[in-house]
Amino acid sequence: MLSKLRTLGLKGLDGFDVAVEVDLAAGLPSYSVVGLPDASIKESKDRIVAAIRNSGFDFPVKRITVNLAPAEIKKAGTHFDLPMALGVLASSGKLGKKAARVLEGKVFIGELALDGSLRPVVGVLPMLLSLRERGGASVVVPAGNAAEAALSGLDCLSAGSLKEVAGWLAGEVRLTPCVRAVRAGRPAALGDLSEVKDQAFAKRALEIAAAGSHNLIMIGPPGTGKSMLARRFASILPPLSDEEALEVTKIYSVSGLISPSSLITERPFREPHHTISDAALIGGGPHPKPGEVSLAHNGVLFLDEFTEFSRGAIESLREPLESWKVTVSRVKETVSYPARCLLVAAMNPCPCGYFGHETRECSCTPLQVHKYRSKVSGPILDRIDLHLQLSPIKFAEWEALPRGEPSAAVSERVAAAMSAQKARFRSGTRANAFMGVSEVREYCRIPEGAAGILETAMNKLGFSARSLDKILKISRTIADLEGSRDLKRTHIVEAMQYRTLDKATELVAG
């Protein structure tokens, strides 16, 4: 006897329809799964046999063949357990005649425990959102995925066990509708910007970076507050919009990092250790998964001790910082993940950390300093808009200075500047940092009296044409923070202060 059910597969962040066909035939007892299943699906046999028996059903002693169609696409994941188990029960006549009508058009997702209970699985939200785009259907998911499934807007029901689903198909049990949870999100930002004393120049740079989505690098001796500033950066970013929240939640769902409260509403802040592998940073693996750069999508990727990351890891950031996506290619599949994150990097000026320090002597040779800084290549620096040189704060200043401006006040200005950019750009551009050549020409016209300054920067300080382009973009963000329609000379002058590593003498003099 043959039975057919619907479920979903996942490729990257896109779901696709999968037909589960189960055939029971006479012959020696066997159980085989075809249709390019991965190891987790092949191992499902033992879970399904135990789950069916522990749910009060007899497992059929037949020649069982399970086909996952379309057969040319590789399938992965434990969420195929429930539809395959239901297919076995339906083919053996254990569910009754009414079940055949109920099964039609329904989509089933879930992993089975040996006792027949349903366990939550990863990737439910992206699968259901893709299903909604194709017209939608009624879906049955594990109770642990109920809040996540509700975000899709589909007609979703949750169940706690295989026996409960079987009872529902027979009309004996009612399943619980999935209800969207209250917007809870991730933990709030790590501290407030007001906790950082002095470093007014750095705080201003953080505000500009947040308002225009400009990547940022901080260079300074130990103890100057680089990490403290970076960890409070997320506190000045506005909350995610509904669209952005769904994008982030999809990525965390695929990675198995989504919380029971479901929707992520706070911008991600990711801080990987410098020993991280290239694949963990960018994404990859036998079955490609999102890396840290994608987990930081619509948020912040903080790379502390930037020069201690492997050269391969640093260079692998080139394409994501330019195209805002990561494409992972394997022999049989290619998947893409979004990676529109804001990079904040921090590094010491030399191996010992005290090159250029006012009171502590540097023990590094010029060759060591050059070798240390050369770990960050020119192409990577070209993709970082703001360069900050931080100096230690003196005791008198530390003792006398009051608490600084709170993050909430800065966040209001950032949100206003971001709203101005959203109203300005008619294309897919979201922020000043992402402007193309034509947009720079239209919205970043050089003000009167500033052309000479830019000419001096190029001819005498060694600024490149790309550097001038970055200066204009930063100037546009400064103008947006002030609510100015046109660029002013003061905006250009301030923007140039954040491009210190472009100076021809910078790598020599530090």
C-alpha positions in Angstrom: 0.0 0.0 0.0 1.3 3.5 -0.9 0.8 6.7 1.1 1.9 10.3 0.3 2.5 13.2 2.7 4.0 16.7 2.4 6.9 18.1 4.3 9.6 20.7 3.7 13.3 20.7 3.0 15.8 23.5 3.6 18.6 24.9 1.4 20.4 27.8 3.0 17.6 30.1 4.1 15.1 28.9 1.5 12.6 26.1 2.0 11.3 23.7 -0.7 8.5 21.2 -0.9 9.3 17.6 -0.3 6.9 14.7 -1.0 7.3 11.8 1.4 6.1 8.5 -0.4 6.0 5.4 1.7 5.3 2.0 0.1 4.7 -1.3 2.0 5.2 -4.4 -0.1 5.4 -8.2 0.6 8.9 -9.7 1.0 11.6 -9.9 3.5 11.3 -7.2 6.2 13.5 -4.2 5.3 13.5 -0.4 5.6 15.2 1.8 3.1 15.1 5.6 2.4 15.9 6.9 -1.1 16.0 10.5 -2.5 19.5 11.6 -1.4 19.0 11.5 2.4 21.9 12.5 4.7 23.1 10.5 7.7 20.5 11.9 10.1 17.7 10.8 7.8 19.2 7.3 7.3 19.5 6.9 11.1 15.8 7.8 11.5 14.8 4.2 11.0 15.7 3.2 14.6 13.9 6.3 16.0 10.8 5.7 13.9 10.6 2.0 14.8 10.9 2.7 18.5 8.6 5.7 18.4 5.8 3.8 16.6 6.0 0.9 19.1 6.1 3.1 22.1 3.1 5.0 20.9 1.0 1.9 21.0 1.2 0.8 17.4 2.6 -2.4 15.8 5.4 -1.7 13.4 4.6 -3.5 10.1 6.8 -6.5 9.2 7.0 -5.6 5.5 9.4 -4.4 2.9 9.2 -0.6 3.5 10.5 1.9 0.9 10.5 5.6 1.7 11.1 8.1 -1.2 11.9 11.8 -0.6 11.0 13.6 -3.8 12.4 15.4 -5.7 15.1 12.8 -5.7 17.8 15.0 -7.2 18.0 17.4 -4.3 19.9 16.5 -1.2 17.8 16.3 2.0 19.2 16.9 5.5 17.7 17.2 8.9 15.8 15.2 11.6 12.5 17.0 10.9 11.6 14.3 8.3 10.9 11.8 11.2 7.3 12.7 11.8 6.1 12.6 8.1 8.0 9.3 7.5 6.5 7.7 10.6 3.0 8.9 9.7 3.6 7.5 6.2 4.4 4.1 7.6 1.3 4.1 9.8 -1.0 5.3 7.0 0.4 2.7 4.5 -0.2 -0.1 7.1 -3.8 1.1 7.7 -3.2 2.0 11.4 -4.6 5.5 11.0 -8.0 4.6 9.6 -9.7 5.8 6.4 -10.5 9.3 7.7 -6.8 10.0 8.2 -6.2 9.8 4.4 -8.4 12.8 3.8 -6.9 14.8 6.7 -3.4 14.1 5.5 -4.0 15.6 2.1 -2.6 19.1 1.8 -1.2 19.1 5.3 2.5 19.7 6.0 4.3 17.8 8.8 7.6 18.7 10.5 9.2 17.2 13.6 11.9 15.0 15.1 10.8 11.9 17.0 12.2 10.7 20.4 12.3 7.0 21.1 9.2 7.4 23.3 7.2 8.9 20.5 7.4 12.5 21.7 8.2 15.3 19.3 11.3 17.4 19.7 11.8 20.9 18.2 13.9 21.2 15.1 16.0 23.9 13.5 15.0 26.0 10.4 11.2 26.0 10.9 10.7 29.7 10.3 12.6 30.0 7.0 10.9 26.8 5.7 7.4 28.1 6.6 8.1 31.6 5.2 9.1 30.0 1.9 6.0 27.9 2.0 3.9 31.1 2.5 5.4 32.6 -0.6 4.3 29.6 -2.6 0.7 29.8 -1.4 0.8 28.3 2.1 -0.8 25.3 3.7 -1.8 24.0 7.1 1.2 22.9 9.1 1.8 20.6 12.1 5.0 21.3 14.1 6.5 20.2 17.5 5.2 22.1 20.5 8.7 23.5 21.0 8.5 25.2 17.6 5.0 26.7 18.1 6.0 30.3 18.8 8.5 30.3 16.0 6.0 28.8 13.5 3.4 31.4 14.5 5.7 34.1 13.1 5.1 32.7 9.6 1.5 33.8 9.5 0.4 30.3 8.4 -2.3 28.1 9.9 0.0 26.1 12.3 -0.9 23.5 14.8 1.5 22.1 17.5 1.7 18.6 18.9 3.6 17.0 21.6 3.9 13.4 20.3 3.3 11.0 17.4 0.3 9.5 19.3 -1.3 12.9 19.6 -0.9 13.6 15.8 -2.3 10.2 15.1 -5.3 10.9 17.3 -5.9 14.2 15.6 -5.9 12.5 12.2 -8.5 10.1 13.5 -10.6 13.0 14.8 -10.2 12.0 18.4 -7.8 14.8 19.6 -7.5 18.5 19.1 -4.1 20.0 18.4 -3.1 23.4 19.9 -3.0 26.4 17.4 0.4 28.1 17.3 0.2 31.6 18.9 2.7 34.3 18.3 4.6 35.1 21.5 5.2 38.6 22.9 8.1 40.4 21.2 10.9 39.5 23.7 14.1 39.5 21.7 17.6 38.9 22.9 19.3 40.4 26.0 19.7 44.2 25.9 23.0 45.8 24.9 26.0 45.3 27.1 26.1 48.5 29.2 25.5 52.1 28.5 27.7 54.6 26.6 27.5 57.0 29.6 29.7 54.5 31.5 32.7 55.4 29.3 34.6 58.4 30.7 36.3 60.8 28.3 37.0 59.4 24.7 34.6 62.0 23.3 36.2 61.7 19.9 35.6 57.9 19.9 32.0 58.3 21.1 31.4 60.7 18.2 32.9 58.2 15.8 30.6 55.5 17.1 27.6 57.7 16.6 28.6 58.4 13.0 29.3 54.7 12.4 25.9 53.7 13.8 24.0 56.4 11.8 25.5 55.6 8.5 26.4 51.9 8.9 30.1 52.7 8.5 32.6 50.0 9.5 35.0 51.1 12.2 38.5 50.2 13.5 40.0 51.4 16.8 43.8 51.4 17.4 45.2 52.1 20.8 47.3 50.8 23.7 45.7 48.4 26.3 43.3 50.1 28.7 42.1 52.9 26.4 38.6 51.6 26.3 38.4 49.9 22.9 36.5 46.9 24.0 34.4 48.9 26.4 33.3 51.2 23.6 32.6 48.4 21.2 30.4 46.4 23.7 28.3 49.5 24.2 28.0 50.2 20.5 24.8 48.1 20.2 23.1 50.3 22.8 23.0 53.3 20.4 21.5 51.3 17.5 17.7 51.5 17.1 15.5 48.4 17.4 15.1 46.1 14.4 12.1 46.7 12.1 9.7 43.9 11.7 11.3 43.0 8.3 14.8 43.1 9.8 13.7 41.0 12.8 12.4 38.3 10.6 15.6 38.2 8.6 17.7 37.8 11.7 15.4 35.3 13.3 15.5 33.1 10.1 19.3 33.0 10.4 19.2 32.1 14.1 16.5 29.5 13.4 18.7 27.7 10.8 21.6 27.8 13.3 19.6 26.4 16.1 20.1 29.5 18.2 16.6 30.8 18.4 15.1 31.2 21.9 11.7 29.9 22.9 10.4 33.4 22.9 11.0 33.3 19.2 11.3 36.7 17.4 14.6 38.4 17.8 14.0 42.2 18.2 17.4 43.4 19.4 20.2 43.9 16.9 22.7 41.0 17.1 26.1 41.6 18.7 28.6 38.9 17.9 32.1 38.8 19.5 34.0 35.7 18.2 37.4 34.8 19.8 40.4 35.4 17.6 41.1 31.6 17.4 38.0 31.2 15.3 38.3 29.2 12.1 37.6 30.7 8.7 34.5 28.5 8.2 33.1 29.4 11.6 33.6 33.1 10.8 32.3 33.1 7.3 30.1 30.0 7.2 30.5 26.6 5.8 30.9 23.0 6.9 29.8 19.7 5.3 26.2 21.0 5.4 26.8 24.7 5.1 25.7 26.7 8.1 25.8 30.5 8.7 29.0 31.9 10.2 29.5 34.7 12.7 29.4 37.3 9.9 25.8 36.1 9.0 24.8 35.8 12.6 25.7 39.5 12.9 23.3 40.4 10.0 21.6 43.7 10.7 23.8 44.0 13.8 27.4 44.3 15.0 30.4 42.0 14.4 33.1 42.9 16.9 36.5 41.5 16.3 38.7 42.3 19.3 42.5 41.8 18.9 42.0 42.1 15.2 45.6 41.3 14.2 45.5 38.0 16.2 42.9 36.5 13.9 44.4 34.3 11.2 45.3 36.0 7.9 42.9 33.7 6.1 40.0 34.7 8.5 40.7 38.4 8.0 41.0 38.2 4.3 37.8 36.1 4.0 35.9 39.2 5.1 36.6 41.0 1.8 33.6 39.8 -0.1 31.0 39.9 2.7 32.0 43.5 3.5 31.6 44.5 -0.1 28.6 42.4 -1.3 26.9 41.9 2.2 26.3 38.2 1.6 28.2 35.0 1.9 28.1 32.3 -0.8 29.2 28.8 0.3 29.8 26.4 -2.6 30.1 22.6 -2.3 30.3 19.9 -5.0 26.5 19.3 -5.0 25.1 22.5 -3.6 25.6 26.3 -3.3 23.9 28.3 -0.6 23.9 32.0 0.2 23.4 33.8 3.5 22.9 37.5 4.1 25.8 39.3 5.9 24.9 43.0 6.1 26.7 43.6 9.4 28.5 46.5 10.9 32.2 45.6 11.5 33.9 47.0 14.6 37.5 46.0 14.9 40.0 46.8 17.7 43.8 46.3 17.7 46.9 47.4 19.5 49.4 49.6 17.7 52.2 47.0 18.0 52.9 43.6 19.5 53.7 44.9 23.0 50.9 47.4 22.7 52.7 50.6 23.7 54.0 52.1 20.4 53.4 55.8 20.6 52.4 55.7 24.3 53.2 58.9 26.3 54.6 57.3 29.4 55.4 53.7 28.6 58.3 52.7 26.3 57.6 50.4 23.4 59.9 47.3 23.2 59.2 46.5 19.6 61.5 47.1 16.7 60.3 49.0 13.6 60.3 45.7 11.7 58.1 44.1 14.3 55.7 47.0 14.2 55.5 46.9 10.4 55.0 43.2 10.4 52.3 43.4 13.0 50.3 46.1 11.2 50.7 44.4 7.8 48.5 41.6 9.0 45.6 43.9 8.1 45.9 44.3 4.4 45.1 47.4 2.3 42.0 45.8 0.7 40.5 45.2 4.2 41.3 48.7 5.4 39.7 50.0 2.2 36.4 48.4 3.4 36.6 50.1 6.8 35.3 53.7 6.7 36.3 55.1 10.2 39.8 54.8 11.6 40.3 55.8 15.3 43.5 56.4 17.2 42.8 56.2 20.9 45.0 57.5 23.7 45.0 56.7 27.4 43.0 58.9 29.7 44.9 60.7 32.5 43.9 60.4 36.1 42.9 64.0 36.6 40.5 63.7 33.6 39.2 60.4 34.8 38.5 61.7 38.3 37.0 65.1 37.2 34.8 64.0 34.3 31.1 63.4 35.0 29.1 60.6 33.4 28.8 61.0 29.7 25.7 61.2 27.5 23.4 58.2 27.9 23.0 55.8 25.0 19.3 56.6 24.7 20.0 60.2 23.7 22.6 59.2 21.1 20.2 56.5 19.8 17.5 59.1 19.1 19.9 61.1 16.9 21.0 57.9 15.2 17.4 56.9 14.5 16.6 60.3 13.1 19.6 60.2 10.7 18.7 56.7 9.6 15.1 57.8 8.9 16.5 60.6 6.7 18.5 58.1 4.7 15.6 55.8 4.3 13.5 58.7 2.9 16.3 59.8 0.6 17.2 56.6 -1.2 14.8 55.3 -3.7 16.8 52.2 -4.6 17.8 49.2 -2.4 20.4 51.3 -0.6 19.8 51.4 3.1 22.5 53.6 4.5 25.2 56.1 3.4 27.9 53.5 3.7 26.3 51.5 0.9 26.0 54.4 -1.6 27.1 53.7 -5.2 29.1 56.1 -7.4 26.0 57.8 -8.8 24.4 58.3 -5.4 27.6 59.8 -4.0 27.6 62.3 -6.9 24.0 63.2 -6.3 23.9 63.4 -2.5 27.5 64.3 -1.6 28.3 67.4 -3.7 31.4 69.1 -2.5 30.6 72.4 -0.8 32.3 75.7 -1.6 35.7 76.0 -0.1 36.2 72.2 0.5 37.7 71.2 -2.9 41.1 72.7 -1.9 41.1 70.7 1.3 40.4 67.4 -0.5 43.1 68.3 -3.1 45.7 68.8 -0.3 44.6 65.5 1.2 45.2 63.6 -2.0 48.5 65.4 -3.1 50.3 65.9 0.2 48.9 63.3 2.6 48.6 60.5 0.0 44.8 59.9 0.2 43.5 57.8 -2.6 40.4 58.4 -4.7 38.6 55.7 -2.8 39.6 57.5 0.5 38.0 60.7 -0.8 34.9 58.7 -1.7 34.8 57.4 1.9 35.2 60.9 3.3 32.2 62.1 1.3 30.1 59.3 2.6 31.1 60.0 6.2 30.4 63.7 5.6 26.9 62.9 4.4 26.3 61.0 7.6 27.6 63.9 9.7 25.2 66.2 7.8 22.3 63.8 8.4 23.0 63.8 12.2 22.8 67.6 12.1 19.7 67.6 10.0 21.5 69.4 7.2 20.3 69.0 3.6 23.7 69.9 2.0 27.3 69.1 2.9 29.3 71.8 4.6 33.0 72.5 4.8 33.0 71.6 8.5 31.5 68.2 7.7 34.4 67.5 5.3 37.0 68.6 7.8 35.5 66.4 10.5 35.2 63.4 8.2 38.9 63.6 7.3 39.9 63.1 11.0 38.5 59.6 10.8 40.7 58.5 7.9 44.1 58.5 9.7 45.3 55.2 8.2 45.1 56.7 4.7 47.9 59.1 5.3 51.1 58.1 3.4 53.2 58.5 6.6 50.8 56.6 8.9 52.3 53.1 8.6 55.8 54.4 9.2 55.1 56.9 11.9 52.1 55.1 13.5 
